[in-house]
Amino acid sequence: MIKVKDELEFHNWFKEDYNKLGFEKILSYNKEFPDFIMSKDGKKIRVELETNASNFVLHNHDIKKVDLVICINKDIKLDIPIIEAKNIKLSKWRDKDSDYNLKSLILNLFKDNKILTSSEVSKTLKINWNTADKYLLELIIDGKVERIKKEGVNLWMLR
């Protein structure tokens, strides 16, 4: 069993061990959606990696622009194939205090900026973009921030 702490480590595992899931090679690795364009049986396959399959929906990904989701936890069904990486386990590396601290760090960024993007939060705090976006979404649930989508970009502001 392999343990990863976040989506970035999951991506790193996949880059090294994609052949264990039947892929021939990586045609491209993207920082945007979808994460990978892979070759399997001579065909191009657009692949999105998520720690939880439900993150595909949470991240507002377009189901028409991907062929396959690979996840650690298949917690929902989608209208496209999902492969659950059964030899990967998501470790509980953050406790509630560290979650709170990361949320506090994000909220502090709004002192100097009225509007932020997920990329700005990611770069400033030196965290994975997906982690930044996840915690910004949690701050919506907490009632601390709100999101506006403009031309495919999430704009975040304090409530």
N, C-alpha and C positions, 0 to 999 in steps of 0.2 A: 504494500500500500504506500502510495506517494502522497505526502501532505503538501498543500500549497496554502498560502495565507491570503491570497487575493487573485484578482483576474490577471494581473500582470505576471505573476508566477505561473498561472495556468497557461498563459500565452507562451511563456518561455519553455514550459514543459512540452507544449504542442509543437513548437519549432524544432525541438530535438527528437520527439517521439511520434510525429504524425504518421509514420509508416506503421505503427502498431494499430492504427485505426483504418489501415488499408489504403492510404494515400500514397501516390508515387513520388510526388514532389510539390514543393511550394512554388507557385508561379509568381505570386506577389503577396507581400505582407503590408497591410494598410493601417495607418493610424486612424483612419475614418472607417465607417461602415461600408461594406463588410470587412471583417478582420483579415481574412485570407482568401486568395484565389488559389485553389488546389487542383492538382491533376489526379484523377482516379479513372482507371480503365480507359485512358486516352481522352477523357472529357474534362472540361473546366467546371469546377464546382465552387460556388461562392459560399464561404463558410463564416459563420459568426460564432465566436466563443463567448459563453456566459457562465458565470459560476452557478447561477440558478436559471433555469429556462424562463422563469417569469420575468427576469431582467430584460429579456428581449422585448416584452411588452412595456415594461417600465421605462426603457430607454427610447420608446416610440420608434422602433426600427420598422422599416417598410418591408413587409413579408414578400413583396414582389421582387425585391432586390437581393434575395439570398436564397440559396438552394437547401441549406442544411444548418442546423444549430447543433453545436457540440457543447454539452454542459456537464457540470459535476453533479448537480441535483436536478432531475427532471420533475419539477414540482407543478408543471401545467402541461397541457397538450396544446400544440399549435397546428396550423394548417399546412405545415411543412415538416419534413422528417427531423427528428431529434435523436442524437446519439448521446447517451449518458456514458461518460468516461468512468467506468466502474472501478478502475484501479487508482483513482484520484480521490482524495478526501480534502475537504476544506477545513483547515485548522482554525480553531477559535483563538486567534492570536490577539484579538482586541477584547478588552473587557469594557464594561459600561463607562468606567472612568476615562479610558483612552478615547472612546467614542465621543464622550462629552467634550474632551479636550480638543479633538479634531473639529467638532462643531463650533467650539468657542473660537478656535483659530480662524475658521471660515467667517464667522460673524464679525471678527475683528477686522477683516479685510474690507468690510463695508464702511469702516470709519473714514477711509481715504477715497473710496469709490462708491458712488450711488448705484451704479450698475456694473455687474461683473459677468463674465462668461465662464463656463466650466473650464475652458482652457486656461484662462487667467488664474483661476483658483489652483488648478493643477500645477502650473509653472511656478507660481509664487510659493506654494507650500511644498513643492517638489514631491508630489504624489501623483499616482496614476490618474489619467483623465476620468476613467470609469469610477474610481474611488471618489474623486471630487464630485462627480455628477450624482453618485449614490447618496453622499452626505447632504448635498444641496436638496435632493428630493426628500430626504428625511427631515430637513429643516422646513420644507413645505408642510409636511405632516405635523411638525411641532408648532406650526403657525408663525414661524419666524421670518420666512422669506416667501416671495412669490416669483413665479416664472412667467415670462412672456416669450413666445417663439416668434422670431422674425427671420424670414428667409432661411429657415432651417437651422438657425442658431438659437440656443437657449440664452436668454438674458435674465439675470437674477437680480432681485432688489429686495431690500428689507420691507417688511409689511409695516 
